[in-house]
Amino acid sequence: MTMKKSTSKQFIDPWKTIANNWKLFCAPGRPSPRNILDYEKLLYSAIKGVKQPKILILGSTPEFRDFLTKFKKAEITVCDVNIEMILAMTELMKNKKAATKEIWVKSNWKDMPLKKNYYHVVLGDYIIGNFPLKEYPQLFNKIRCVLDKKGCFVSRIFFYNPDAVENFNKAANKYLNRKVTRKTITDFWMEAYFRGPYKKSGILSGKKFKEKMDKYVKKNPKIKPLFNKIDQILSPYNKDYNFYNLKETEKSLKKYFVIKEKLPEINTTLSKNTFIYKLLSKK
């Protein structure tokens, strides 16, 4: 369903809370300037010669929406599961006026009510971790459906790397005496949660992460200020993520796409767990 921008009272408090929480963390939880340069490189090669490119953003990432303003003739569609998130991320844009020219769509990415073969580029940032492996076919087929036949899907994708696993207590110990900043909040979250040990199912449980935090803080109260910020972002910890090793991840991708190019994450806590992919629909 396409949504008009709204200032209705029912949205004010939720989106402001989301925006304030997002301000608490930075790269690699959000795209870095280096990531954006890589996205631009892959996007430029995809729309070269296209006079009026049509670009779909899965999610409402403010960094994407800001850099896309340089494409004056582009049609930008923002698709997210709820209007509060789009409003919140708009608040974090540097160029908020650009949002008035966007098309907003409220929808699950597996069921987007969008035109077939319409978009030259679909952009995402760590989006597939929101879906279990069994839902990949529906997600990837929908992305392929909305892509122009020569279009591409560009996304940062996280994979489980057994060589980069971080023990929770070991990670927490490193931050015990550090000042609480956006970087320490983000890096601890990435190391202790996203790089934590997985079950065979590939599921990262938010609630189990909270249990580990509660257990640790009882013995190490000095870390409470940092954990309070994590609480603010993640509470009520009802979000789980699904990640798989690189071989399994790329095997799933290759059923639906051709991996045209992939660029590594550079110098972040997720450097051993991330590539930015440029994917073409498989014929």
C-alpha positions in Angstrom: 0.0 0.0 0.0 1.4 3.4 -1.0 1.4 5.8 1.9 1.2 9.6 2.0 3.3 11.5 4.4 1.4 12.1 7.6 1.7 14.3 10.7 -1.1 12.4 12.4 -0.7 12.3 16.2 -0.8 8.5 16.1 2.7 8.5 14.5 4.4 11.2 16.4 5.7 9.4 19.6 6.7 6.1 17.9 8.7 7.6 15.1 10.5 10.1 17.4 11.5 7.2 19.7 12.8 5.2 16.8 14.8 8.2 15.5 16.3 8.9 18.8 17.4 5.2 19.2 18.9 5.1 15.8 21.0 8.2 16.7 22.7 6.1 19.3 24.6 3.9 16.9 26.8 4.3 13.8 28.8 2.2 11.3 28.9 -0.7 10.8 25.3 -0.9 12.2 24.6 1.8 9.6 26.3 2.3 6.3 29.6 4.1 6.6 30.9 6.8 4.2 33.1 4.1 2.7 30.1 1.8 2.3 28.2 4.6 0.5 31.1 5.0 -1.9 31.0 1.3 -2.7 27.2 1.4 -3.1 27.6 4.4 -5.5 30.2 2.5 -7.5 27.9 -0.5 -8.0 24.9 1.6 -8.6 26.6 3.9 -11.2 27.6 0.8 -13.2 24.0 -0.4 -13.1 22.2 2.8 -14.3 24.8 4.0 -16.8 23.0 5.4 -19.8 19.6 5.4 -18.1 18.0 8.8 -18.3 15.4 8.4 -15.6 16.5 5.6 -13.3 14.0 4.0 -11.0 15.5 2.9 -7.7 13.8 1.0 -4.9 15.1 1.1 -1.4 14.2 -1.9 0.8 14.0 -0.2 4.2 14.3 3.5 4.7 18.1 3.9 5.3 18.8 7.7 5.5 22.3 7.3 4.1 20.9 5.8 0.9 18.2 8.5 0.6 20.8 11.3 1.0 23.3 10.0 -1.5 20.5 9.3 -4.1 19.6 13.0 -4.2 22.4 13.5 -6.6 20.4 11.6 -9.2 18.1 14.5 -10.0 15.9 12.6 -12.5 15.7 9.4 -10.5 12.4 8.1 -9.2 13.0 6.9 -5.6 10.7 4.5 -3.9 11.1 3.7 -0.2 9.5 0.5 1.0 9.3 -0.4 4.7 7.0 -2.5 6.9 5.6 0.5 8.8 5.2 4.2 8.4 6.8 5.0 11.7 10.2 3.7 10.5 10.0 5.8 7.3 9.2 8.9 9.3 11.9 8.2 11.8 14.6 7.6 9.1 13.4 10.8 7.3 14.2 12.7 10.5 17.8 11.4 10.3 18.3 12.5 6.7 20.6 15.5 6.0 18.5 16.5 3.1 14.9 16.1 4.5 13.4 18.1 1.6 14.3 15.2 -0.8 11.9 13.0 1.0 9.0 15.0 -0.4 9.8 13.7 -3.8 10.0 10.0 -2.8 7.3 7.4 -3.2 6.6 5.7 0.1 5.3 2.1 0.2 4.2 0.3 3.4 4.7 -3.4 2.8 6.6 -6.5 3.8 9.4 -6.9 1.3 8.1 -10.4 0.3 4.7 -9.0 -0.7 5.5 -5.6 -2.3 2.6 -4.4 -4.4 4.9 -2.9 -7.1 5.1 -3.0 -10.9 6.7 -6.0 -12.5 10.1 -5.4 -14.2 10.0 -1.7 -13.2 13.1 -0.9 -11.2 16.6 -0.5 -12.5 18.1 -1.0 -9.1 16.9 -2.4 -5.8 19.0 -1.3 -2.8 19.2 -3.0 0.6 21.4 -3.0 3.7 21.6 -6.2 5.8 18.0 -7.0 4.8 18.1 -10.7 4.3 19.0 -11.4 8.0 15.3 -10.5 8.7 14.2 -13.7 7.0 14.8 -17.4 7.7 16.3 -19.6 4.9 12.9 -21.1 4.1 11.5 -17.6 3.2 14.4 -16.7 0.8 12.5 -18.0 -2.3 9.6 -15.7 -1.7 11.8 -12.7 -0.9 14.3 -13.2 -3.8 11.5 -14.0 -6.3 9.8 -10.8 -5.3 13.0 -8.8 -5.8 13.5 -10.4 -9.2 9.9 -9.7 -10.1 10.2 -5.9 -9.6 13.6 -5.6 -11.2 14.0 -4.5 -14.8 15.3 -7.4 -16.9 18.7 -5.8 -16.9 18.4 -4.4 -13.4 20.4 -5.3 -10.3 20.0 -5.9 -6.6 22.7 -4.2 -4.5 23.0 -5.0 -0.8 25.3 -5.4 2.1 24.9 -9.0 3.3 26.1 -10.5 6.6 27.2 -14.1 6.9 28.2 -16.2 9.9 32.0 -16.7 10.0 33.2 -19.3 12.5 36.6 -17.7 12.5 35.2 -14.4 13.7 33.1 -15.7 16.6 33.3 -13.6 19.8 32.6 -14.9 23.2 30.1 -12.7 25.0 32.1 -12.2 28.3 35.3 -11.7 26.4 33.7 -9.0 24.3 32.1 -7.3 27.3 35.4 -7.3 29.2 36.9 -5.2 26.4 34.3 -2.5 27.0 34.2 -2.6 30.7 36.2 0.6 31.2 35.5 2.3 27.9 33.6 5.6 27.6 30.0 5.1 26.3 29.9 6.6 22.8 28.1 5.8 19.6 31.1 3.8 18.5 31.4 1.7 21.7 27.7 1.1 21.7 27.8 -0.1 18.1 31.0 -2.1 18.3 29.9 -3.9 21.4 26.5 -4.8 19.9 28.2 -6.0 16.7 30.8 -8.1 18.5 28.8 -9.6 21.3 25.6 -10.2 19.4 26.1 -10.5 15.7 29.4 -12.2 16.1 28.3 -14.4 18.9 28.1 -18.2 18.7 25.1 -19.4 16.7 22.8 -22.4 16.9 22.7 -24.7 14.0 19.4 -23.1 13.0 21.2 -19.9 12.2 19.0 -17.9 14.6 20.3 -15.1 16.8 17.9 -14.6 19.7 17.4 -11.2 21.1 16.0 -12.5 24.3 19.0 -14.8 24.9 21.3 -11.8 24.3 19.4 -9.9 27.0 19.8 -12.9 29.4 23.6 -12.8 28.8 23.7 -9.0 29.5 21.7 -9.4 32.7 23.9 -12.2 34.0 27.1 -10.2 33.2 26.0 -6.9 34.7 25.3 -8.5 38.1 29.0 -9.3 38.4 30.3 -6.2 36.5 28.0 -3.2 37.4 30.5 -0.8 35.9 29.2 -1.8 32.4 25.6 -0.8 33.2 25.7 2.6 31.4 26.7 0.8 28.2 24.1 -1.9 28.7 21.4 0.8 29.4 22.0 2.2 25.9 21.8 -1.2 24.4 18.5 -1.7 26.3 17.2 1.5 24.9 17.9 0.4 21.3 16.8 -3.3 21.5 14.1 -3.5 24.2 11.9 -5.5 24.4 14.3 -7.9 22.6 11.7 -9.5 20.5 13.7 -9.3 17.3 15.6 -12.4 16.1 18.0 -12.5 13.1 18.8 -15.3 10.7 22.3 -15.7 9.4 24.2 -18.5 7.7 27.8 -19.2 6.7 29.2 -17.7 3.5 28.9 -21.0 1.5 25.2 -21.5 2.4 24.4 -17.8 1.9 25.9 -17.6 -1.6 24.4 -21.0 -2.5 21.0 -19.5 -1.7 21.7 -16.3 -3.6 22.9 -18.2 -6.7 19.6 -20.0 -7.1 18.0 -16.6 -8.0 20.9 -14.3 -8.9 24.2 -14.1 -10.6 26.9 -12.6 -8.4 28.3 -9.9 -10.7 30.5 -8.3 -8.1 31.2 -8.2 -4.3 33.1 -5.7 -2.3 34.5 -6.3 1.2 33.7 -4.5 4.4 36.8 -2.6 5.3 38.2 -1.9 8.9 35.1 -2.5 11.0 34.0 -5.0 13.6 32.1 -6.8 10.8 34.9 -6.9 8.2 35.1 -10.7 8.4 31.3 -11.1 8.1 30.2 -8.8 5.3 30.3 -8.2 1.6 28.4 -5.7 -0.5 26.9 -7.6 -3.5 25.8 -6.6 -6.9 23.4 -9.3 -8.1 21.7 -9.8 -11.5 18.5 -11.7 -11.9 19.2 -15.3 -13.0 17.6 -16.1 -16.3 
